[in-house]
Structures are given as structure tokens and as C-alpha cells.
Amino acid sequence: MEMSQSLHTFAADPLQSTMAGGTAATILCCICATPIAPNPSNTCPSCLASQSDVTRGISTEAQLHQCRGCSRWHQDAGKWIGCELESRELMALCLTNVSGLKKRKGEGDRVRLVDAAWVWTEPHSMRLKIRLTIQREVLTGTILQQSFIVEFVVRNQQCVECQAAFRTGSWKSLVQVRQRVNHKRTFLYLEQLILKHGAHRGCLSIETFKDGMDFYFPDRGKAGRFISFLEDVVPMKVKASKKLIGTDDKSNVSNYKYTNLVEIAGVCKDDLLFLPKKLARSIGNINRLVLVKNISNVINVIDPITGQTGIIESDAYWRDPFRPVITAARTRLTRYVVLGKDAVFLERNHSKKAVGRKQRSKLATITAARESDLGMNDSQIEDRSHLGYLLKSGDVCLGYDMRDCQLVDDEAEDLRTAGRMPDIVVVRKLYGGVAAGEADAARKRMFKLQKLDIKKGEENEKKGKKARKDVEMERADEEDFMQELEADKEMRTRVNVFKSEVVAATNTTEDNDGDAEEGEDEDDQKISLDELLDNLVLDAKPDEDDEMVAAEESAIPGMMLVREGERAARDNITYIGRDEALNVQARDTAVVSSEWGKEFES
């Protein structure tokens, strides 16, 4: 009688009769002869659990399809979704492919999923395993619980976008980005912005040309998102057109290809501008001779003499476009050696926009000489500069020699010849081996950048001397862009800058050797190791104690990026590690549960 009370009692109208003394009647289990209360199967719960299969009708093997090109998983009806391994999203995708979990119409059995856990598999096995724990009501009031393993075979299948990437003429929308200048520094900067924000996702291919780049997209939506990104990072205007490819008169459906021409303003960083009078007055009554400080969705300019800053909106530029009087080309910049400097304190002019206190403290009168004149003559130049706080005796900088240059604007040229312009406009300070004039300065640079997978357009496929000349110009533009990045901290914050291979061998203590003699001379633009990212080591070998799943040859893309159980822990999903996975059985014995468990939420 004590044993029968310890067993599970059937709740739904069992056959009961009372004996003369009022004691409940019992029967013997047909298998183990244990006294139990009468029930339709005449079997005790323990024997019922050992004889029943709770997992009947539920598949233990299934297939998943993943695109190797973009690492997305096939959902249904041609839809592809991106999921990380061990994530809750991938768990939900796996559960939808397990047949029998959901109750079908006409089936009386009730099945509830109470738990799901990831089980470790070999990275190259093309297998995913999950352990499911379900409950099923086998008899009225009798709930059995059982755990079992479901194995998923990962098959490779190209998604629609990746298939289109291998077909010629499969694009639906084209974005042509152009800038009418004789260098490609703007596109090198734009490339880094695209990489940091992932704006090129969904792009079928990218081609480069002499004056711009072409981006091919499979639909108008992705092209529209890319154009919206460009509007946020560069001053531009866009012109759209479409071409009829084919039409179906019966269904009244037409097939078009769309082309968007994006033209970037022909003003670049470090260009020297001579603003129209009306525009100069509208941005704070700034001096007409200004230097382009940086480019974003607006043009930021600075007066090199007073340090006053201004912003030229994109709309204001395109209403009355103007071109620089001097472009920041390598042939127009002159190397200067700083011989000395004196601080400058300006009195406020109430007719102009006030110069900030911080900007006023950066002004200095510098004494410099052309590097080519050293040892040849005693010619020196003395003028104000907005970069005076960065410079000290012995530094090398680049600037425009206003005495020997010729400006493209007639009015500006008249002012220059009349001596109403500065003799020198300092553009930026040089650092490291570039300042010392070392031939291998580029290889010794402490940082490097990523690059897009770009192929050259038809007009760039040249041979012979022209091809070699184009390669030399591209390398020169890349070096100029790296120097700009090296000398501008604000610009570096907008892109991803990675450590180069020479950082480990560089003695970082030399950064503090006499660079800051006084507080006002501290260089806040110099690049430091704290700004560099360290995850672009493509040829690094895995550490012995590293717990990452080493798998460059992993069959499942993205497996080597996931630490065991880390992603599952973030999503509050149980993870069975490699040691425990060896002892996990394919199917456990069903046990009796006293109540329904909480349903697992995927």
C-alpha cells in the first residue's frame, strides 16, 4: 500500500470500488505485479514509461541549407536569413525543420517541447545537433518526459543573390559614383567608410574607373539604401534614369534596369578655396581664402590665418559650384622645415563669427624654410598658421608656397600679386619616416587598412607604359591618403585602422622621448597604439591555449568565429560541450512527470 501511494496517481475517473472496510481496491501491474490503482492499461507508470516511445512521429534527422558565399541559412519560400552558430535564431530555424513537434489536425496526442540544447559537433563535420526534451500524454492523466538527439546535416546551396553574382547582366540597379578630380583620395576614404559601416552588403560586384566606381545591386531597394549612406558621408547630388529591358503586354509587366549617377563635390580635403563673397558672409563672415579641413555630408573649412571655422552645406555648394584655387596634389605641396614659432593671441572682431578659445590657443607665427633651400641659401618665411600648436623646431610640414604658385581665380591671383595673401599656408605635419625622407617609410608605418574586393573596369584594363603609369599614380594617391590619415585624428575616428606587422617590433617607448616639452606643444594628432585595432592579422597562427575552434578549413562558414558555448550563453540556451557530448545518448529512457513543464520559447 505504501508503494502504491508513492507512485503517480491517475487523475481522471479511475475504476474505484470500496471494500467493506472503506479501503480503495488495487490491482497488480501486468508486467511487474506491483499493486496499483486500476487504469485502462493495467500497467504501472514505471513499466508504462519503459514500454512507451514518447518520440514516435518526431524526426531525428533533418537537413539545413546554407549559402557558402554569404553564410546565410535557407528559411522557406526562397527566404534566406543570417544566423550565428549557437544563436536562438538558428535554434528556431532548426526546430521548424523537425517534423512532428507541432500538433496536426486530427491527432489527439499532446506534445510539449520543454527544453532544447546545443550539442557540440566537430567543426568540419557539416553537422548540427540539438537535444530536445519533450512531454507527451500517453494516457489520460499520465505524462511522460523523454530527451533525444536531433541531427541536422548542413548542405551547401547558393542563395539567389550569390547566384546572380556569377551571372553577367543580372543586376537590376546600378550606382555610378563619380568625382571630377585628377586623384582618387576621396574614393580611398569612401572605401574605408563603406567597410566600417558595411554599406556594400548586398552588392553583386564593384568596378573601379579613372574617375569613380560602379556598384551593381540586384534590386532598387539595396541601391537606395546605399545612396542614402552616401548622402550621409559626402556632399553629393544624384540623377536617376531607367532603361526598358522587356515587357509583357498580356500581364502588363515591364522589366527595367535602373541607373543612378552620384556626383561628389569636386572639393577635397586640404584643397585651398577662394570663396565667393556672398557665401563667405553667409558662413560667419569668414575670410574668403580658406582651407578645406575635412569632408563629410558638408564641407568644413578653416581660415589658416585666424583659425575661424565654417560649414558649407551641400545645397549651398551645388547652387553655385566653385573649384579650388589650389588642389592638394603632390606636385603643388612643398616641404618645409620649422625653425621656430611664437604664440599669437587675437582680439575679437565683432563683425565676424567668434573664434573659439581652444582654436585661438592653436594659432602661432611660425618661421620656416623650404627643405630644398637648406644649405643653399638663407631664405626664410614667417607667417601665421592654424597648425602652429603642433609644430616645433625641427618638424617637417607640407604647405602651399603662395609666392611661386599661380591661382586659377583671377580675383584671387590679383590679391596674391598685390601681397594681400599669406606667403605660406601650412596643410599638415609629417610624421615618422615620411618626415625623415626614408625610402621605405610606407613599409615601416604602424597601421594598415582593409580593402574592398574591387575589379577594374574595361577602360582601366590597359597595357604597357600607360598601365605602369596608372599603377604609379594609384600608389602615389594611396601614400598621400595614408599621410592624411596619419596627421588627422578626427579622420581616423571615422574609419577602422588596424595594427601592422611592424608594431610588435617597434619600441613604443620612443613615443614619449621629448615630444612634449611644454603642455601647449603636445601633439594631439599623432597616431597612437590605442587607436589601432588588432583583428586584421590574416596569417596569424592560433595559440595553443586558445579555446577558439581552429577552422580555416571549416566546412561551415563562421564556425571559427564562435567560441564554444559563448553565443548560446548570451541567448540563455543550454550548451553541451565536447567532453559531455561523448556521454550523451541518442535517446534517453522516458520518465514519469507529475505536471506539464514550461514550454520552450525559441
CORLINQUI-V725742 format. One record per residue. RES is the residue in one small letter. OMEGA is omega in whole degrees, -180 to 180 (NA if undefined). Layout:
((RES OMEGA) (RES OMEGA))
//
This chain:
((m 178) (e 179) (m -179) (s 178) (q 179) (s 178) (l 180) (h -179) (t 179) (f -171) (a -168) (a 168) (d 177) (p 177) (l -179) (q 175) (s -180) (t 176) (m -175) (a -178) (g -180) (g -180) (t -180) (a -179) (a 179) (t 174) (i 178) (l 176) (c -177) (c -178) (i -175) (c 177) (a 176) (t 178) (p -179) (i 173) (a -179) (p 176) (n -175) (p -177) (s -178) (n -177) (t 178) (c -178) (p -179) (s 179) (c 179) (l 179) (a -179) (s -178) (q -175) (s 176) (d -178) (v -174) (t -178) (r 180) (g 180) (i -177) (s 177) (t 176) (e 180) (a -179) (q 172) (l -180) (h -180) (q 177) (c -180) (r -179) (g -176) (c 177) (s 176) (r -177) (w 180) (h -179) (q 175) (d 176) (a 177) (g 180) (k 179) (w -178) (i 177) (g -180) (c 172) (e 176) (l -180) (e -178) (s 178) (r 178) (e 178) (l 177) (m 178) (a 178) (l 179) (c -177) (l 178) (t 179) (n 177) (v -179) (s 177) (g 180) (l -180) (k -180) (k 179) (r -179) (k -180) (g 179) (e -177) (g -178) (d 179) (r -179) (v 178) (r 176) (l -176) (v 180) (d 175) (a -176) (a 175) (w 177) (v -177) (w 174) (t 177) (e -176) (p -176) (h -173) (s -176) (m -180) (r 169) (l -179) (k 174) (i 176) (r -179) (l 174) (t -176) (i 174) (q 179) (r 177) (e -176) (v 174) (l -180) (t 179) (g -180) (t -178) (i 177) (l -180) (q -177) (q 178) (s -180) (f -176) (i 173) (v -176) (e 180) (f 177) (v -178) (v 178) (r 178) (n 178) (q -179) (q 175) (c -176) (v -179) (e -180) (c 175) (q 180) (a -179) (a -179) (f 178) (r 178) (t 178) (g -177) (s -178) (w 178) (k -178) (s -177) (l 176) (v 179) (q -179) (v -176) (r 172) (q -174) (r 175) (v -176) (n 176) (h -177) (k -180) (r 178) (t -179) (f 174) (l 177) (y 178) (l 178) (e 180) (q 177) (l 178) (i -179) (l -178) (k -176) (h 180) (g -177) (a -177) (h 179) (r -177) (g 179) (c -178) (l 180) (s 180) (i 178) (e 180) (t 179) (f -176) (k -176) (d 179) (g -178) (m 177) (d 179) (f -178) (y -178) (f -178) (p 180) (d -176) (r -178) (g 180) (k 178) (a 178) (g 178) (r 179) (f 178) (i 177) (s 176) (f 180) (l 179) (e -179) (d -173) (v -179) (v 173) (p -170) (m 169) (k -174) (v 177) (k -175) (a 176) (s 179) (k -178) (k -180) (l 179) (i -180) (g -180) (t 177) (d -176) (d -178) (k -179) (s 179) (n 179) (v -180) (s 180) (n -178) (y 167) (k -173) (y 179) (t 179) (n 178) (l 179) (v 179) (e 179) (i 180) (a -176) (g 178) (v -175) (c 179) (k 178) (d 174) (d 178) (l -175) (l 170) (f -170) (l 169) (p -176) (k -177) (k -180) (l 180) (a 179) (r -176) (s -179) (i 174) (g -180) (n -179) (i 175) (n -175) (r 178) (l -177) (v 178) (l 178) (v -178) (k 175) (n -177) (i 170) (s 173) (n 172) (v 179) (i 179) (n -177) (v 180) (i 176) (d -177) (p -178) (i -177) (t -177) (g 179) (q -178) (t 179) (g -179) (i 176) (i 180) (e -179) (s 180) (d 180) (a 179) (y -175) (w 174) (r 179) (d -177) (p 176) (f -179) (r -179) (p 174) (v 173) (i 176) (t -177) (a 178) (a -178) (r -178) (t -178) (r -178) (l -178) (t 178) (r 179) (y 174) (v -178) (v 179) (l 179) (g 180) (k 176) (d -180) (a -179) (v 177) (f -176) (l 170) (e -175) (r 175) (n -174) (h 179) (s -179) (k 176) (k -176) (a 175) (v -178) (g -179) (r 180) (k -180) (q 179) (r -179) (s -180) (k -178) (l 177) (a 173) (t -176) (i 173) (t -174) (a 177) (a 177) (r -178) (e 180) (s -179) (d -179) (l -177) (g -180) (m 179) (n -178) (d -178) (s 180) (q 179) (i 178) (e -179) (d 178) (r 178) (s 176) (h 178) (l -176) (g -178) (y 180) (l -169) (l 172) (k -176) (s 180) (g 179) (d 177) (v -180) (c 176) (l 180) (g 178) (y 175) (d -175) (m -180) (r -174) (d -176) (c 177) (q -176) (l -176) (v 179) (d -176) (d -180) (e 178) (a 179) (e 177) (d 178) (l 180) (r 180) (t 179) (a 178) (g -179) (r 176) (m 180) (p 180) (d -178) (i 173) (v -179) (v -177) (v 180) (r 177) (k 178) (l -176) (y 170) (g -177) (g 178) (v 179) (a 180) (a 180) (g -180) (e -177) (a -178) (d -178) (a -179) (a -179) (r -179) (k -179) (r -172) (m -179) (f 177) (k -174) (l 172) (q 178) (k 176) (l 174) (d -174) (i 174) (k -177) (k 177) (g -176) (e -177) (e 178) (n -179) (e -178) (k 180) (k 175) (g -174) (k 180) (k 179) (a 179) (r 179) (k 179) (d 179) (v 178) (e 179) (m 178) (e 178) (r 178) (a 178) (d 178) (e 179) (e 177) (d 179) (f 178) (m 177) (q 176) (e -179) (l -178) (e -175) (a -176) (d -178) (k 180) (e 179) (m -179) (r 180) (t -178) (r -178) (v 176) (n -180) (v -174) (f 177) (k 176) (s -177) (e -176) (v -177) (v -178) (a -178) (a -177) (t 177) (n -174) (t -179) (t -179) (e 179) (d -176) (n -177) (d 171) (g 180) (d -176) (a 178) (e 178) (e -178) (g -177) (e -178) (d -178) (e -177) (d -179) (d 179) (q -177) (k -178) (i -180) (s -178) (l -179) (d -179) (e -171) (l 174) (l -173) (d -179) (n 177) (l 178) (v -172) (l -175) (d -179) (a 179) (k -179) (p 177) (d -178) (e -177) (d -178) (d -179) (e 177) (m 177) (v -176) (a -176) (a 167) (e 178) (e 179) (s -178) (a 179) (i -179) (p 179) (g -178) (m -176) (m -179) (l -174) (v 174) (r -175) (e 175) (g -176) (e -179) (r 179) (a 180) (a 179) (r 180) (d 179) (n 176) (i 180) (t 178) (y 179) (i -176) (g -174) (r -179) (d 179) (e -177) (a 180) (l -177) (n -180) (v 179) (q 180) (a -180) (r 178) (d 177) (t -180) (a 178) (v -179) (v 177) (s -177) (s -178) (e 178) (w 177) (g 179) (k -176) (e -179) (f -180) (e -179) (s NA))
//
